[in-house]
Amino acid sequence: MNKNNIRSRFSEILLRWYKKEKRKLPFRQTKEPYKVWLSEIILQQTQMNTGIKYYEKFIKRFPDIVSLANSPQEEVYSLWQGLGYYNRAKNLHKTAKIISDKGGVFPNSYVGLIELPGIGKYTAAAISSICFNEKNYVVDANVYRVLSRVFGIKTDITQTKAYGEFLNLTSSLAKTAQNSGDYNEAIMDYGGSVCLVKKPRCTRCVFKDNCVAKKKNLIAFFPVKAHKNKIKKRSFNYLVFESYDSLLIKKRNKKDIWENLYEFYLLEGKKANKTIDKLKKSLGISLLKTIKIKNKAILSHQKIDVVFNRIILEKKSKIININKKLKMKMIKKTEIKKFGFPKVIDNYLKSHS
C-alpha cells in the first residue's frame, strides 16, 4: 500500500480495529457529558488502570454534577489524593459549580466547553466529539506517537507549530469516518494499547506493513521531542506537631505545587536545621527529642528531599499553645481522611499516625 493509499484508508483500518479490539472501559458505556468529562479530567497525566479506580470512586461518591458541585472542596481533594496535579481537582470542582448553577446541563459544543475552567483544546474536542459528534479532533501524546511513527513525521512535538500540524493531519485522516468521537477514541486507544511508548506491540499493529518507524527501525526515535524539562531540586523540612490524638496542619495557599492541599509546618531549604532549633526553643519545646524520617517526592519537574521532624507532645495544652502561636489547624487523627494531602505526606501519615 503506498503512502497516499494508507492516508485514505487510515481511519477505515483504525475503526475496524477499534470495533474488534477496543478496551471495555466504564466511561465508554455512556455518552453522558458528566461522566465523559470526569473521565477525561482524571485521565490527564494518569495511567489507565489508576484512572479507572479513581473514576469509579468519584462516580460512586458523586453520581451527578450537582452532588459534586455541592460537596466541600476538602472532600474533593481528599478523594483526589494520590492522583497528583491537584489543579485538576480544583478546576473540576469549580466547573461543577458553574454548570450546576446553570441547571446542571453541559454546553453541547466545543466553543461552550472550552470556556470552562480546566477544559482545554484536547478535552473540549474529546467531549464535543464523543457526546455530540462534533467534527473536532484530539491531539494528545497518543496521537503524536501513533501518527509520527506511522507517517515518519520528524517535527519536534515540543515546538508550537507541532500541534497545528498534527491536528491538520488527524482531521484529514478522519474525513471518511462517520463518527468523530469513535475516531478520537480509537486513535487514543491504539496509542494506549498497541503503539505504546515502550515495548510497542508491533506484531499486533494493523499498520505494521506501512509504518515508517517500523520499516526504518526508528520506533524509539518517534515522536521527536528535543526539549527536556529541567528538574528543580528542593528540600522540605516538616515539623510534625502531634499529641496522642491530635495533629497540627495547614493549607498551602501559595501558587506552587500542592496548592490548597494540607501539610505540616514547613521550613524549606537545606540549612533549615538551625531555624528548626530556634523555632523549637521559641515554642518552649527545645528539650524534646525529635524523630527524623526521610523521604522523597518525585514530580515531573521537581525532585524534593523531604524530612519529617516528628515532635510528640505529651500534654494537650502544649499542642494547643503551639497551634495558637503558629496559627495552624488542629485536627483529630481520626479526621485525617477528611483532608487532602500530597502523596508524600499521605504515605507518612499511613505509616506513622
PENORJO-V762312 format. One record per residue. N is the residue number from 1. SS is DSSP state (H for helix, E for strand, - for the rest). PHI is phi in radians with two decimals (NA if undefined). PSI is psi in whole degrees, -180 to 180 (999 if undefined). Layout:
N & SS & PHI & PSI
N & SS & PHI & PSI
//
This chain:
1 & - & NA & 127
2 & - & -1.38 & 173
3 & H & -1.05 & -43
4 & H & -1.16 & -36
5 & H & -1.16 & -41
6 & H & -1.16 & -34
7 & H & -1.15 & -42
8 & H & -1.26 & -24
9 & H & -1.90 & 4
10 & H & -0.98 & -52
11 & H & -1.16 & -36
12 & H & -1.09 & -47
13 & H & -1.15 & -44
14 & H & -1.09 & -47
15 & H & -1.22 & -30
16 & H & -1.15 & -42
17 & H & -1.09 & -44
18 & H & -1.09 & -42
19 & H & -1.05 & -35
20 & H & -1.57 & -37
21 & H & -2.00 & -1
22 & - & -1.00 & 144
23 & - & -1.28 & 141
24 & - & -1.48 & 101
25 & - & -1.97 & 142
26 & H & -1.00 & -35
27 & H & -1.43 & -4
28 & H & -1.54 & -3
29 & H & -1.44 & 0
30 & - & -2.59 & 158
31 & - & -1.91 & 15
32 & - & -1.14 & 121
33 & H & -0.95 & -40
34 & H & -1.02 & -48
35 & H & -1.26 & -37
36 & H & -1.16 & -45
37 & H & -1.03 & -48
38 & H & -1.03 & -45
39 & H & -1.13 & -40
40 & H & -1.15 & -40
41 & H & -1.18 & -44
42 & H & -1.11 & -40
43 & H & -1.40 & -5
44 & - & -1.18 & 125
45 & - & 1.09 & 23
46 & - & -2.35 & 136
47 & - & -1.20 & 151
48 & H & -0.99 & -49
49 & H & -1.04 & -42
50 & H & -1.19 & -44
51 & H & -1.04 & -40
52 & H & -1.08 & -42
53 & H & -1.06 & -45
54 & H & -1.23 & -38
55 & H & -1.03 & -48
56 & H & -1.15 & -35
57 & H & -1.16 & -43
58 & H & -1.18 & -43
59 & H & -1.12 & -37
60 & H & -1.15 & -42
61 & H & -1.41 & -38
62 & - & -2.17 & 83
63 & - & -1.18 & -17
64 & - & -2.56 & 171
65 & H & -1.22 & -27
66 & H & -1.18 & -42
67 & H & -1.14 & -35
68 & H & -1.19 & -44
69 & H & -1.10 & -35
70 & - & -1.47 & -3
71 & - & -1.46 & 153
72 & - & -1.18 & 148
73 & H & -1.03 & -37
74 & H & -1.03 & -36
75 & H & -1.21 & -39
76 & H & -1.10 & -45
77 & H & -1.14 & -38
78 & H & -1.12 & -41
79 & H & -1.22 & -32
80 & H & -1.34 & -16
81 & - & -0.86 & 129
82 & - & 1.77 & -16
83 & - & -1.46 & -24
84 & - & 1.32 & 179
85 & - & 0.80 & 61
86 & - & -1.18 & -11
87 & H & -1.10 & -26
88 & H & -1.10 & -42
89 & H & -1.16 & -39
90 & H & -1.06 & -48
91 & H & -1.24 & -31
92 & H & -1.03 & -48
93 & H & -1.18 & -41
94 & H & -1.12 & -45
95 & H & -1.14 & -39
96 & H & -1.02 & -42
97 & H & -1.15 & -42
98 & H & -1.08 & -48
99 & H & -1.22 & -38
100 & H & -1.08 & -39
101 & H & -1.16 & -21
102 & - & -1.77 & 24
103 & - & 1.63 & 6
104 & - & 1.38 & 14
105 & - & -1.83 & 124
106 & - & -1.23 & 147
107 & - & -1.03 & 142
108 & - & -1.80 & 23
109 & - & -2.51 & 158
110 & H & -0.99 & -44
111 & H & -1.05 & -43
112 & H & -1.29 & -38
113 & H & -1.17 & -41
114 & - & -1.21 & -12
115 & - & -1.37 & -13
116 & - & -1.46 & 147
117 & - & -1.03 & 134
118 & - & 1.43 & -2
119 & - & -1.88 & 109
120 & - & -1.75 & -165
121 & H & -1.05 & -44
122 & H & -1.09 & -52
123 & H & -1.15 & -40
124 & H & -1.11 & -40
125 & H & -1.17 & -42
126 & H & -1.10 & -51
127 & H & -1.16 & -46
128 & H & -1.16 & -32
129 & H & -1.43 & -43
130 & H & -1.23 & -44
131 & H & -1.56 & -30
132 & H & -2.19 & 5
133 & - & 0.94 & 33
134 & - & -1.23 & 148
135 & - & -1.42 & 67
136 & - & -2.13 & 143
137 & - & -2.19 & 143
138 & - & -1.54 & 148
139 & - & -2.27 & 111
140 & - & -2.37 & -170
141 & H & -1.04 & -37
142 & H & -1.14 & -43
143 & H & -1.14 & -45
144 & H & -0.98 & -45
145 & H & -1.20 & -49
146 & H & -1.09 & -51
147 & H & -1.22 & -39
148 & H & -1.15 & -36
149 & H & -1.29 & -49
150 & H & -1.08 & -43
151 & H & -1.81 & 1
152 & - & 1.13 & 41
153 & - & -1.43 & 121
154 & - & -1.71 & 8
155 & - & -1.12 & 132
156 & - & -1.18 & 117
157 & - & -1.27 & -7
158 & - & -1.47 & -10
159 & - & -1.39 & 147
160 & H & -1.02 & -38
161 & H & -1.18 & -19
162 & H & -1.07 & -42
163 & H & -1.00 & -50
164 & H & -1.09 & -39
165 & H & -1.12 & -46
166 & H & -1.27 & -33
167 & H & -1.12 & -44
168 & H & -1.09 & -41
169 & H & -1.17 & -50
170 & H & -1.15 & -35
171 & H & -1.12 & -40
172 & H & -1.16 & -42
173 & H & -1.15 & -30
174 & H & -1.50 & -3
175 & H & -0.97 & -35
176 & H & -1.48 & -6
177 & - & -1.40 & 132
178 & - & -1.27 & -33
179 & - & -2.10 & 113
180 & H & -1.17 & -33
181 & H & -1.12 & -44
182 & H & -1.09 & -41
183 & H & -1.08 & -48
184 & H & -1.05 & -46
185 & H & -1.15 & -35
186 & H & -1.14 & -47
187 & H & -1.22 & -34
188 & H & -1.20 & -40
189 & H & -1.14 & -37
190 & H & -1.13 & -43
191 & H & -1.18 & -28
192 & H & -1.55 & -12
193 & H & -2.26 & -21
194 & - & -2.09 & -60
195 & - & -1.51 & 66
196 & - & -1.31 & 160
197 & - & -1.05 & -54
198 & - & -1.98 & 143
199 & - & 0.93 & 56
200 & - & -1.08 & 148
201 & - & -1.57 & 70
202 & H & -1.10 & -31
203 & H & -1.17 & -23
204 & H & -1.71 & 1
205 & - & -1.34 & 129
206 & - & -1.34 & -8
207 & - & -1.92 & 9
208 & - & -1.02 & -32
209 & - & -1.31 & -15
210 & - & -2.09 & -2
211 & - & -1.27 & 119
212 & H & -1.08 & -44
213 & H & -1.08 & -40
214 & H & -1.18 & -46
215 & H & -1.07 & -39
216 & - & -1.69 & 6
217 & - & 0.98 & 46
218 & - & -2.15 & 30
219 & H & -1.02 & -43
220 & H & -1.22 & -19
221 & H & -1.31 & -30
222 & - & -1.79 & 146
223 & - & -1.29 & 153
224 & - & -1.26 & 127
225 & - & -2.51 & 89
226 & - & -1.32 & -38
227 & - & -1.40 & 132
228 & - & -2.09 & 134
229 & - & -1.20 & 137
230 & - & -1.30 & 138
231 & - & -1.56 & 122
232 & E & -1.54 & 132
233 & E & -1.82 & 133
234 & E & -2.37 & 163
235 & E & -2.30 & 118
236 & E & -1.91 & 127
237 & E & -2.00 & 111
238 & E & -1.71 & 138
239 & E & -1.80 & 112
240 & E & -1.71 & 96
241 & E & -1.50 & 122
242 & E & -2.57 & 150
243 & - & -1.93 & -170
244 & - & -1.12 & -25
245 & - & -2.29 & 0
246 & E & -2.30 & 160
247 & E & -2.38 & 153
248 & E & -1.83 & 128
249 & E & -2.35 & 166
250 & E & -2.60 & 155
251 & E & -1.55 & 139
252 & - & -1.44 & 113
253 & - & -1.85 & -10
254 & - & -1.33 & 157
255 & - & -1.30 & 86
256 & - & -2.71 & -178
257 & - & -0.99 & 151
258 & - & 1.08 & 28
259 & - & -1.01 & 135
260 & - & 1.31 & 1
261 & - & -1.55 & 166
262 & E & -1.73 & 151
263 & E & -2.61 & -177
264 & - & -1.63 & -177
265 & E & -1.14 & 126
266 & E & -1.99 & 135
267 & E & -2.15 & 120
268 & E & -1.77 & 142
269 & - & 2.16 & 153
270 & - & -1.26 & -19
271 & - & -1.81 & 37
272 & H & -1.41 & -16
273 & H & -1.04 & -42
274 & H & -1.13 & -39
275 & H & -1.15 & -40
276 & H & -1.07 & -46
277 & H & -1.08 & -42
278 & H & -1.11 & -42
279 & H & -1.13 & -46
280 & H & -1.04 & -40
281 & H & -1.16 & -42
282 & H & -1.18 & -26
283 & - & -1.56 & -2
284 & - & 1.35 & 28
285 & - & -2.23 & 25
286 & - & -1.17 & -22
287 & - & -1.57 & -8
288 & - & -1.35 & 144
289 & - & -1.33 & 136
290 & E & -1.86 & 130
291 & E & -1.68 & 119
292 & E & -1.68 & 131
293 & E & -2.22 & 121
294 & E & -1.71 & 148
295 & E & -2.73 & 179
296 & E & -2.39 & 147
297 & E & -2.07 & 117
298 & E & -1.87 & 111
299 & - & -1.89 & 173
300 & - & -1.11 & -28
301 & - & -2.25 & 5
302 & E & -2.52 & 147
303 & E & -2.17 & 120
304 & E & -2.08 & 122
305 & E & -1.43 & 124
306 & E & -2.06 & 130
307 & E & -2.11 & 126
308 & E & -1.74 & 115
309 & E & -1.66 & 98
310 & E & -1.44 & 115
311 & E & -2.00 & 106
312 & E & -1.63 & 122
313 & - & -1.84 & 118
314 & - & -1.27 & -33
315 & - & -1.69 & 132
316 & H & -1.09 & -34
317 & H & -1.08 & -30
318 & H & -1.19 & -45
319 & H & -1.22 & -31
320 & H & -1.15 & -43
321 & H & -1.16 & -41
322 & H & -1.13 & -39
323 & H & -1.08 & -40
324 & H & -1.15 & -40
325 & H & -1.25 & -40
326 & H & -1.60 & -9
327 & - & 0.95 & 54
328 & - & -1.83 & -161
329 & E & -2.17 & 124
330 & E & -1.66 & 126
331 & E & -2.21 & 156
332 & E & -1.30 & 146
333 & H & -1.09 & -25
334 & H & -1.28 & -12
335 & H & -1.68 & 1
336 & H & -0.93 & -40
337 & H & -1.18 & -12
338 & H & -1.40 & -10
339 & - & -2.08 & 150
340 & - & -1.63 & 129
341 & E & -2.16 & 153
342 & - & -1.02 & 154
343 & H & -0.99 & -40
344 & H & -1.10 & -35
345 & H & -1.36 & -38
346 & H & -1.02 & -43
347 & H & -1.09 & -40
348 & H & -1.08 & -47
349 & H & -1.08 & -39
350 & H & -1.13 & -27
351 & H & -1.68 & -23
352 & H & -2.29 & 9
353 & - & -1.88 & 999
//
